[in-house]
Amino acid sequence: MFETRLGMLKPTNRAAEEAMREIKGRVRVEIKGGIANQRRRGLYWSVAALVVPILNDLHGMTLDEQDLHDITRKKLRLYDEQRLPSGDIHYKLRSTSNRAMNEAERAAFTDRALHLWSTWTGVDVTTLRQEAEAA
């Protein structure tokens, strides 16, 4: 086990200290237990809350944020196709949870979603971000 100190990893127990002594050259480290970027997730849902009423007013729909999330995942092809015995295709939407996506994937998904919503609403993506962050 290690802790961060001044941007470096410092051993926190005897086993980690002994392991550090054995290292010669370059080592690959896998970091587990990181904290997901909750601000990005919050931004996504805040913008969704702004976009839903705009789309509902523009097109006479009755969407909620979860509907928009599902539509967005399908539009951005975040699904697996399953062929049913009838020949129909079922689209099993993939999760955007912390377990299912790493931060780079979530950042890319959020950027793509905001640009998509910007196109649908006619509101610049920068304006959507600023209004969501102000709310």
N, C-alpha and C positions, 0 to 999 in steps of 0.2 A: 504494500500500500504506500502511496505517495500523496503529498499535498503540494499545492502550488505555492511558491514563494518567489517573489520578484521575477515572475515569468518563467520560472524553472520548476522542475519536479524535484522534491526533496523526500527522501525515504522517511517513513513515519514509524517503522518498526525494525527489529533486528533482521528479519528475513529479507526485507527490502534493502537494508544496508549491505548484507552479504551478497545479494544478487547484483547490486551496483559494482561491487569489487570484482566480480567475475566478468563484467562487460568489457569486451575488447572490440573496438571499432563501432560500427553503426548498428543500431537496434531499432526494431519496429515496435511501437507501443500502441496498444488498442485501449482506448478510453471508454469506459462503461459508466453508466450512472450520471451522464451529463443532464443538464436541465434544458428542456425544450424552450424555444423562443416563444414565450407566451404573449409577448407584445405583437409578434407577427400574427399569431392565431387570433388575438383580440382585434387587430386591424382588419383581418379578413371578415370576421363576423360583424364588426361595426360598419364596414362598407356595405356588407350584405343588407344590414338593417336600413341603410340609406337607399340602396338600389331597389329593394322590393316595392316600396310605395311609389317610386317613380315609374317602374314597369307596370305596376297595377293601374296607375292613373293613365299612362300613355296608351295601354292596350286593353283596358277593362278586364284585367285578370284579378285573381284572388290568391296570389302566391304568398307564401311565408318564407322565412329565411331558409328553412330546411328544404323546401321545394327548390329554391334558387340554388342551393348547394348541390342537390341531386342533379338538376339540369346542367349545372356547370361541370360536374364530374363527367356526365355523359358527353357533353359537347367537347370537352378536352380529352376525350377518349381514355378516361381513367376507369376502365372497366374490363372485365373478362367476358367474352362471348361464350354462351353455353347453348348448344343446339338441343332443343327439346325433341321428344319422340314425334311430335306433330310436325316437325320441320321448322317450327318457329325458332327465333333466336331470343334468348333471355340475356339481358345485359346485367351482369352482377357487378355492381359498382364497388370499386376498391375504396378502402378506408383511407382517411387522411390523418389518422390518429398518430400519436407519438411512436407507437410500436410499428406502424406500417410505413412511415416515411421518415427519412432523416432530414436534417435541417436544410440541406441543399435542395432536396426534392420539394420540401414544403415551400421554400422561398420561390422556386421556379413555378410551382403550382399557383401560389398566391399572386405572383406577377402576371401570369397568364390569365387568371380569373379576373383580376382588376382591369386588365386591358380589354377582355371580352365584355365585361359589364359596362365599361366606358363606351365601347362601340354600341352596345344595345341602348344605352340611355342618352347618348349624345353629350355626356358630361365628361370633360377631360379627366383622365386618370389622376392627375396631380390634384385637381379640385376634390375628387372623391376622397383621396388620402387625407388632404388637409381638413375636410369637414369631419371625417371619421375620427381623426386624432383630436379635434376640438371638442367632439361630443363626449 
